Amino acid sequence: MTAPTARRAWTTPADVTDRLRRRWMRGDFLTALAEQHPFEPLCIPLSGPKPSELARDFDTVRTWVHTWGAAGQQLLRIEYRRVGGRVVGTNNLPHQAWIDHREQLWELLGVTGTVHHFQTLLACAREATPELAAWMAAHPMKVVDLAADWERLHQTVRWILDYRGPALYLRQIDVPGVDTKFIEGHRAVLTALLEHCLPADRIDTDAPRTSFAARFRFLAKPAYTRFRLLGDTPVAGFSELTVRVDEFTASPPGITTVFIVENETTYLAFPPQPGGMVILGGGYAVTQLTELHWLNDRRLVYWGDLDTHGFAILDRLRRVFPHTESILMDRSTLTAHRGQWVTEPKPTREHLPSLTEEEADLYQSLVDDDFGHGVRLEQERVRFLAVQTALAGLHGSSSQPPHDEGWPGHPQG
């Protein structure tokens, strides 16, 4: 009797269906349909028993042949060839399977309804948005996967193509059933569609593809910064304000030194400093402060967590503002608070070229776990006396002279 492993090499009708389905999943058949290529009959070669197997396992061969006879009565056209020898004579064995018409292919794969829906969506795009139709032809399976939402995706692309007014927020896209959650949920495919359909001057290629609003010139959520004035002179009666970064174009009057801290409680408890203000940094969001060009003309002091990410944030800030100083981010502060150490969950190992020699040396010690695994001293765990001492030491060091540009709406005197 023929070994089971040999019989499995004989092609079955299910093998043919699987092979055709792989081509369907690649989108080959729908792309050919969308591009209006005439259908060419599909030929699938069949692997069957060799002449020597006819005599050795004739009953199994006959069952295999009957299977193909049943398949041929349905959707496949089976082409036979004569195989045999002196022992069992010649026999007609399945040699090739053919699909002669597209409709047969759709029925065999069970995708007739899917194809008709795709054709309906494609016809709509050809009439309303020809650029989109070309993308659909090249990526048909993405359309199939998103068929339930495709009409709204199409309408969104069409609305954006037609809009010619001033910049809007995504919330203002006026398409039935489309909101910011829909756009965010379909950001990847909408990015691909708009990059294909929009003219080049309506795409900001400098913006990352992950930043949908910026890339397609919508208004992005503004960045805000929160700050406290540490001296005796409030602004319009306020000692603390949160303002839009893009409107924070000038320093509050009388400010000579700007501190940036990360912890909110530390920010609120920061000691009074004549001519000083403190900004709540917000971790890596501190890079939003790069728009505050007036910081170039103020003494700038950063204090972050004493861990690898704290130094990474300092490095990023100093790349924009090279004159940035740091406080309480040194080896003596770390070792003096050994009892307050915690573990940094995911340390970074970046190259930080903007650190000073002393900072870089401590950063490398943290990276190398010289003090133990993932040692971290959080800002709020530093003794307040150490903060006061560090601030007192700043007054004895040199600082840059102020260059007061004035405060919007506040008279300079």
Secondary structure as GFF3:
##gff-version 3
##sequence-region A 1 413
A	DSSP	alpha_helix	4	7	.	.	.	ID=ss1
A	DSSP	alpha_helix	13	26	.	.	.	ID=ss2
A	DSSP	alpha_helix	28	34	.	.	.	ID=ss3
A	DSSP	beta_strand	42	45	.	.	.	ID=ss4
A	DSSP	alpha_helix	51	56	.	.	.	ID=ss5
A	DSSP	alpha_helix	58	72	.	.	.	ID=ss6
A	DSSP	beta_strand	77	85	.	.	.	ID=ss7
A	DSSP	beta_strand	89	99	.	.	.	ID=ss8
A	DSSP	alpha_helix	102	109	.	.	.	ID=ss9
A	DSSP	alpha_helix	112	128	.	.	.	ID=ss10
A	DSSP	alpha_helix	130	138	.	.	.	ID=ss11
A	DSSP	alpha_helix	140	145	.	.	.	ID=ss12
A	DSSP	three_ten_helix	147	149	.	.	.	ID=ss13
A	DSSP	alpha_helix	150	162	.	.	.	ID=ss14
A	DSSP	three_ten_helix	170	172	.	.	.	ID=ss15
A	DSSP	alpha_helix	180	185	.	.	.	ID=ss16
A	DSSP	alpha_helix	187	197	.	.	.	ID=ss17
A	DSSP	three_ten_helix	200	202	.	.	.	ID=ss18
A	DSSP	alpha_helix	212	215	.	.	.	ID=ss19
A	DSSP	beta_strand	224	229	.	.	.	ID=ss20
A	DSSP	beta_strand	240	244	.	.	.	ID=ss21
A	DSSP	three_ten_helix	245	247	.	.	.	ID=ss22
A	DSSP	beta_strand	257	261	.	.	.	ID=ss23
A	DSSP	alpha_helix	264	269	.	.	.	ID=ss24
A	DSSP	beta_strand	276	280	.	.	.	ID=ss25
A	DSSP	three_ten_helix	283	291	.	.	.	ID=ss26
A	DSSP	three_ten_helix	293	297	.	.	.	ID=ss27
A	DSSP	beta_strand	299	303	.	.	.	ID=ss28
A	DSSP	alpha_helix	308	320	.	.	.	ID=ss29
A	DSSP	beta_strand	325	326	.	.	.	ID=ss30
A	DSSP	alpha_helix	331	336	.	.	.	ID=ss31
A	DSSP	three_ten_helix	338	340	.	.	.	ID=ss32
A	DSSP	beta_strand	342	343	.	.	.	ID=ss33
A	DSSP	alpha_helix	357	367	.	.	.	ID=ss34
A	DSSP	beta_strand	375	376	.	.	.	ID=ss35
A	DSSP	three_ten_helix	379	381	.	.	.	ID=ss36
A	DSSP	alpha_helix	384	395	.	.	.	ID=ss37
###
